[in-house]
Amino acid sequence: MQNQNTPAQEKHTVYLFNAEHADKTAAKQAGKLFTLDIEHPMTLNDLSLLCESVADAVGAPGG
């Protein structure tokens, strides 16, 4: 049961793909579309960890 002082959690799906693909459809057809389900609201620490994980997963320079 949700506490009245605790904000409700909402789930959102984030789609990730390399810029070499024109859009989600092209990335999906290439087998390079990734998704993350995140809950909102999230703490700043959670957001930082999410960004680091995504950078590592997609091989971003300086990860």
Backbone as CSV, one residue per row, in Angstrom:
resi,resn,N_x,N_y,N_z,CA_x,CA_y,CA_z,C_x,C_y,C_z
1,MET,0.830,-1.180,0.000,0.000,0.000,0.000,0.879,1.249,0.000
2,GLN,0.521,2.222,-0.803,1.300,3.440,-0.967,1.051,4.410,0.187
3,ASN,2.105,4.925,0.787,2.002,5.933,1.829,1.575,7.250,1.184
4,GLN,0.755,8.042,1.880,0.288,9.309,1.321,1.428,10.280,1.043
5,ASN,2.520,10.184,1.775,3.648,11.098,1.599,4.653,10.603,0.572
6,THR,4.485,9.393,0.095,5.403,8.818,-0.878,4.817,8.966,-2.271
7,PRO,5.564,9.595,-3.202,5.026,9.740,-4.553,4.859,8.385,-5.236
8,ALA,3.843,8.262,-6.050,3.597,7.018,-6.786,4.716,6.788,-7.795
9,GLN,5.096,5.532,-7.951,6.119,5.173,-8.929,5.465,4.971,-10.289
10,GLU,6.029,5.572,-11.307,5.574,5.367,-12.674,6.699,4.693,-13.434
11,LYS,6.350,3.772,-14.322,7.363,3.123,-15.151,7.347,3.741,-16.542
12,HIS,8.545,3.989,-17.051,8.713,4.532,-18.390,9.722,3.666,-19.130
13,THR,9.525,3.491,-20.412,10.473,2.748,-21.231,11.311,3.737,-22.023
14,VAL,12.626,3.563,-21.960,13.570,4.395,-22.698,14.188,3.524,-23.782
15,TYR,14.217,4.021,-24.999,14.793,3.289,-26.123,16.172,3.854,-26.429
16,LEU,17.139,2.966,-26.623,18.515,3.366,-26.910,18.975,2.716,-28.199
17,PHE,19.645,3.501,-29.028,20.273,2.949,-30.222,21.361,3.898,-30.682
18,ASN,22.293,3.365,-31.439,23.414,4.133,-31.952,22.933,5.107,-33.015
19,ALA,23.588,6.246,-33.116,23.205,7.280,-34.085,23.400,6.834,-35.530
20,GLU,24.084,5.709,-35.746,24.237,5.215,-37.119,22.903,4.751,-37.699
21,HIS,21.917,4.524,-36.847,20.585,4.117,-37.290,19.685,5.345,-37.349
22,ALA,18.862,5.413,-38.370,18.019,6.589,-38.589,16.949,6.760,-37.518
23,ASP,16.424,5.650,-37.006,15.337,5.716,-36.034,15.206,4.378,-35.317
24,LYS,14.198,4.291,-34.428,13.987,3.057,-33.663,13.741,1.866,-34.576
25,THR,12.982,2.069,-35.643,12.650,0.968,-36.545,13.904,0.403,-37.198
26,ALA,14.774,1.282,-37.684,16.019,0.836,-38.323,16.910,0.108,-37.323
27,ALA,16.992,0.623,-36.110,17.804,-0.025,-35.082,17.237,-1.394,-34.728
28,LYS,15.916,-1.483,-34.641,15.279,-2.763,-34.322,15.541,-3.779,-35.420
29,GLN,15.428,-3.358,-36.682,15.667,-4.264,-37.807,17.108,-4.759,-37.820
30,ALA,18.035,-3.929,-37.341,19.445,-4.316,-37.279,19.759,-5.121,-36.019
31,GLY,18.770,-5.295,-35.159,19.001,-6.018,-33.911,19.802,-5.220,-32.906
32,LYS,19.761,-3.891,-33.019,20.558,-3.017,-32.154,19.712,-2.021,-31.369
33,LEU,18.462,-2.373,-31.108,17.593,-1.519,-30.301,17.572,-2.066,-28.883
34,PHE,17.871,-1.224,-27.926,17.899,-1.616,-26.527,16.841,-0.818,-25.780
35,THR,16.262,-1.415,-24.754,15.271,-0.712,-23.951,15.612,-0.818,-22.473
36,LEU,15.216,0.196,-21.761,15.328,0.219,-20.308,13.973,0.591,-19.748
37,ASP,13.528,-0.123,-18.749,12.326,0.263,-18.023,12.790,0.933,-16.741
38,ILE,12.431,2.185,-16.580,12.848,2.914,-15.386,11.626,3.359,-14.604
39,GLU,11.810,3.480,-13.311,10.745,3.971,-12.446,11.015,5.432,-12.131
40,HIS,9.958,6.204,-12.108,10.070,7.622,-11.836,9.148,7.937,-10.682
41,PRO,9.441,8.719,-9.733,10.672,9.507,-9.650,11.855,8.659,-9.184
42,MET,13.045,9.115,-9.528,14.257,8.432,-9.091,15.177,9.452,-8.437
43,THR,16.068,8.952,-7.608,16.999,9.847,-6.928,18.097,10.266,-7.890
44,LEU,18.817,11.311,-7.542,19.937,11.763,-8.353,20.999,10.675,-8.446
45,ASN,21.214,9.942,-7.363,22.173,8.842,-7.374,21.728,7.750,-8.346
46,ASP,20.429,7.422,-8.344,19.903,6.429,-9.287,20.126,6.881,-10.723
47,LEU,19.882,8.160,-10.996,20.062,8.700,-12.339,21.523,8.633,-12.764
48,SER,22.425,8.937,-11.851,23.852,8.865,-12.143,24.266,7.435,-12.479
49,LEU,23.808,6.469,-11.690,24.124,5.063,-11.954,23.530,4.603,-13.282
50,LEU,22.329,5.067,-13.595,21.698,4.726,-14.865,22.531,5.243,-16.032
51,CYS,22.972,6.493,-15.958,23.782,7.076,-17.029,25.096,6.322,-17.207
52,GLU,25.753,5.981,-16.115,27.000,5.220,-16.188,26.772,3.856,-16.822
53,SER,25.707,3.188,-16.433,25.407,1.859,-16.970,25.111,1.911,-18.459
54,VAL,24.351,2.908,-18.877,24.028,3.056,-20.299,25.294,3.352,-21.089
55,ALA,26.121,4.256,-20.604,27.365,4.594,-21.298,28.249,3.364,-21.454
56,ASP,28.351,2.562,-20.414,29.138,1.327,-20.489,28.531,0.345,-21.486
57,ALA,27.214,0.208,-21.460,26.536,-0.765,-22.320,26.678,-0.434,-23.799
58,VAL,26.636,0.848,-24.128,26.718,1.227,-25.544,28.137,1.570,-25.970
59,GLY,29.089,1.464,-25.053,30.489,1.695,-25.399,30.820,3.150,-25.655
60,ALA,30.181,4.049,-24.929,30.450,5.479,-25.113,31.876,5.794,-24.678
61,PRO,32.584,6.605,-25.469,33.947,6.986,-25.084,33.949,7.679,-23.726
62,GLY,34.831,7.286,-22.863,34.906,7.868,-21.532,33.878,7.305,-20.577
63,GLY,33.044,6.368,-21.079,32.028,5.647,-20.339,31.604,6.279,-19.111
